[in-house]
């Protein structure tokens, strides 16, 4: 077994894997977030090893470290903010982390919910970096010549999270079809804002989030390896302004950029 244990990225605001919570009785409870993350992995069918402060995913060199950022009462329940950081000595030049913002009746429920959503919507995108043809993976690949020769950059489209207050399945995207996992990246404003990252040789995990309320006010968030990326945020704000008015709406997706050989592209991939 590899005994290497990573440190948290300097940009990761997490304060630790163990969380101290005060019960209504006044006593304190120590919660190990690695135990909660292990439960989330097992619930999703993954084979993992819990090393106390981090989780190793069997069959990969991924080391996954959960941390607490904020846990606080909210109304009759709890609001939690955590991070999950993934380290890979083989695949990543630097750690990739992302935030989980959730709420539930109890703090452990909220944290577990965030971890399960990360597994469902983001982990598969990162696993695509190390797996030649992962199941249900799709995206687009770009080929061009560099000083080192021909290069193929792969954009993996993660599952979409989409909410519209007034669903209307007759409204098509500018792409000519209903909103799907290709639509956010294929918006020229968004792909243009990320073009510099695509031309790089580094691995990136990219979160896209856009929101517009029923009065037309917009907000957005774009993060690259967990760090705020303002060009992407600006593009997402403009993107949300052009949506058809159907009440409040938000769209969220996770992408990855990485370099591959053209022979590793499956039939699900569009080559450009």
C-alpha positions in Angstrom: 0.0 0.0 0.0 1.2 3.5 -0.8 1.7 5.3 2.5 1.9 8.8 1.0 -0.6 11.2 2.6 -1.2 14.6 1.0 -1.5 18.0 2.6 -4.4 20.3 2.0 -4.1 22.7 -0.9 -3.2 26.2 0.3 -6.5 27.4 -1.3 -8.6 24.8 0.5 -10.3 26.6 3.4 -11.2 23.3 5.2 -10.2 23.4 8.9 -10.0 19.6 9.6 -11.4 16.2 9.1 -12.7 15.9 12.7 -15.6 18.1 13.7 -16.6 19.0 17.3 -20.4 19.5 17.7 -22.2 20.5 20.8 -25.4 18.5 21.6 -28.5 20.0 23.1 -27.5 18.3 26.4 -24.4 20.5 26.4 -22.1 17.6 25.8 -19.8 17.5 22.8 -19.7 15.0 20.0 -16.6 14.4 17.8 -17.5 13.5 14.2 -14.9 12.1 11.8 -15.8 13.3 8.3 -13.8 10.4 6.8 -16.3 8.0 8.4 -19.2 9.8 6.8 -17.5 9.9 3.4 -16.7 6.1 3.7 -20.5 5.5 4.3 -21.3 7.6 1.2 -18.8 5.6 -0.9 -20.2 2.3 0.3 -23.8 3.4 -0.3 -22.8 4.1 -3.9 -21.0 0.8 -4.4 -17.4 1.8 -4.3 -14.6 -0.2 -2.6 -12.6 2.1 -0.4 -10.1 2.0 2.4 -10.7 4.4 5.4 -7.3 5.5 6.7 -8.7 7.7 9.5 -8.1 11.1 7.9 -8.6 10.3 4.3 -10.2 7.6 2.0 -8.3 5.6 -0.7 -10.4 4.4 -3.7 -9.4 0.9 -4.4 -8.1 0.4 -8.0 -6.9 4.0 -8.3 -4.3 6.1 -6.6 -7.0 8.6 -5.6 -6.7 9.9 -2.0 -9.9 11.7 -1.0 -9.8 14.0 2.0 -13.0 15.6 3.4 -12.8 18.7 5.6 -15.3 21.0 7.5 -15.6 24.6 6.6 -18.8 25.7 8.4 -21.5 23.9 10.4 -24.3 26.0 11.8 -28.0 25.8 12.9 -30.4 27.1 10.2 -34.1 27.4 11.0 -35.2 24.1 12.4 -32.3 22.3 10.9 -28.6 22.6 10.0 -26.5 24.1 7.2 -23.1 22.7 6.4 -20.2 23.6 4.1 -17.5 21.1 3.5 -14.8 20.4 1.0 -13.6 17.2 -0.6 -10.0 17.2 -2.0 -8.7 14.6 -4.4 -5.0 13.9 -4.7 -3.4 11.7 -7.4 0.3 11.4 -7.9 -0.2 9.8 -11.3 -2.9 12.0 -12.8 -3.0 15.5 -11.2 -0.3 18.2 -11.1 -1.9 19.6 -7.9 -4.8 18.7 -5.7 -8.3 19.3 -6.9 -11.0 20.2 -4.3 -14.6 21.4 -4.4 -17.2 22.7 -2.0 -20.4 21.0 -0.8 -23.1 23.3 0.5 -26.1 21.4 2.0 -28.8 21.6 4.6 -30.9 18.9 6.5 -32.5 18.3 9.9 -29.3 17.1 11.4 -25.6 18.0 10.6 -24.5 14.5 9.8 -27.4 14.1 7.4 -26.5 17.3 5.7 -22.8 16.4 5.4 -23.7 12.9 4.1 -26.0 14.5 1.5 -23.2 16.7 0.2 -20.8 13.8 0.0 -23.2 11.6 -1.9 -24.0 14.4 -4.4 -20.2 14.9 -4.9 -19.9 11.2 -5.8 -22.9 11.3 -8.1 -22.0 14.5 -10.0 -18.3 15.1 -9.7 -16.3 12.0 -8.9 -17.1 10.3 -12.2 -15.7 13.3 -14.1 -12.4 13.1 -12.2 -12.2 9.3 -12.7 -12.4 9.9 -16.4 -8.9 11.4 -16.2 -7.4 8.0 -15.3 -9.8 5.5 -17.0 -9.5 5.0 -20.7 -13.2 4.5 -21.4 -15.3 5.0 -18.2 -19.0 4.0 -18.4 -21.5 6.7 -19.2 -18.7 9.2 -20.0 -19.2 11.7 -22.7 -17.8 15.0 -23.9 -15.8 16.5 -26.7 -12.2 16.2 -27.7 -10.0 18.8 -29.5 -7.0 18.0 -31.6 -4.2 20.3 -32.6 -0.5 20.5 -33.1 1.9 21.7 -30.4 5.7 22.0 -30.1 5.6 18.5 -28.8 3.5 17.1 -31.6 -0.2 16.3 -32.0 -2.2 16.7 -28.8 -5.8 15.8 -27.9 -7.5 17.6 -25.1 -10.6 16.0 -23.6 -13.5 17.8 -22.1 -15.7 15.5 -19.9 -19.3 16.6 -19.4 -20.6 15.6 -16.0 -24.3 15.1 -15.2 -26.4 18.2 -15.1 -28.3 19.5 -12.1 -31.2 21.6 -13.4 -34.2 23.3 -11.8 -36.8 25.4 -13.5 -39.8 26.7 -11.5 -42.1 26.5 -14.5 -40.9 23.5 -16.6 -41.5 24.0 -20.3 -40.2 21.2 -22.5 -41.0 23.0 -25.7 -38.2 25.6 -25.2 -35.1 24.7 -27.1 -31.5 25.8 -26.4 -29.5 27.8 -29.0 -28.0 24.4 -29.9 -31.4 23.4 -31.3 -32.4 20.8 -28.7 -33.5 20.5 -25.1 -31.0 21.4 -22.4 -28.5 18.6 -21.9 -25.0 18.0 -20.6 -23.3 19.5 -23.6 -25.2 22.8 -23.6 -23.4 24.8 -20.9 -19.9 24.2 -22.3 -21.0 24.7 -25.9 -22.3 28.2 -25.1 -19.6 30.3 -26.9 -19.3 32.7 -23.9 -18.5 29.8 -21.5 -16.2 27.9 -23.8 -14.5 31.1 -24.7 -13.9 32.0 -21.1 -12.3 28.5 -20.5 -10.3 28.4 -23.8 -7.0 29.3 -22.1 -7.4 26.3 -19.7 -8.2 24.0 -22.6 -5.0 25.0 -24.3 -3.0 24.2 -21.2 -1.5 20.8 -20.6 -2.8 20.6 -17.0 -5.7 18.7 -15.5 -8.6 20.9 -14.4 -11.8 20.2 -12.6 -14.3 22.9 -13.4 -17.6 23.8 -11.6 -20.2 25.8 -13.5 -23.2 27.3 -11.7 -25.7 29.8 -13.0 -28.9 31.1 -11.5 -31.7 33.6 -12.5 -34.6 34.5 -10.2 -38.2 35.2 -11.3 -37.3 38.9 -11.5 -34.4 38.4 -13.9 -31.6 38.9 -11.4 -28.7 36.6 -12.0 -25.8 35.1 -10.0 -23.1 32.6 -10.9 -20.1 30.7 -9.7 -17.2 29.2 -11.6 -14.4 27.3 -9.9 -11.3 25.7 -11.3 -9.8 23.1 -9.1 -11.8 24.6 -6.3 -10.6 28.2 -6.8 -12.9 31.0 -8.0 -12.4 31.8 -11.7 -13.8 35.2 -12.6 -13.7 34.9 -16.4 -16.0 31.9 -16.1 -18.3 33.6 -13.6 -18.7 36.6 -16.0 -19.6 34.3 -18.9 -22.1 32.4 -16.8 -23.8 35.6 -15.7 -24.3 36.5 -19.4 -25.4 33.0 -20.2 -28.2 33.1 -17.5 -29.5 36.4 -18.9 -30.5 34.8 -22.2 -32.7 32.0 -20.7 -36.4 32.0 -21.5 -38.4 33.5 -18.6 -39.9 30.5 -16.7 -39.6 31.7 -13.1 -36.5 30.9 -11.0 -34.0 28.6 -12.7 -30.5 27.3 -12.0 -28.1 25.0 -13.8 -25.0 23.3 -12.4 -22.4 21.0 -14.0 -18.9 19.7 -13.3 -16.4 19.3 -16.2 -12.8 18.1 -16.5 -10.1 19.1 -19.0 -7.1 16.7 -19.6 -4.8 15.5 -22.3 -5.2 12.0 -23.8 -4.0 10.0 -26.8 -6.5 9.8 -29.6 -6.7 6.1 -29.3 -8.4 6.3 -25.9 -11.6 8.0 -27.1 -14.7 6.0 -26.9 -17.7 6.1 -29.3 -19.4 8.5 -27.0 -16.9 11.2 -27.9 -17.2 13.9 -30.5 -13.8 14.7 -32.1 -13.2 18.2 -33.3 
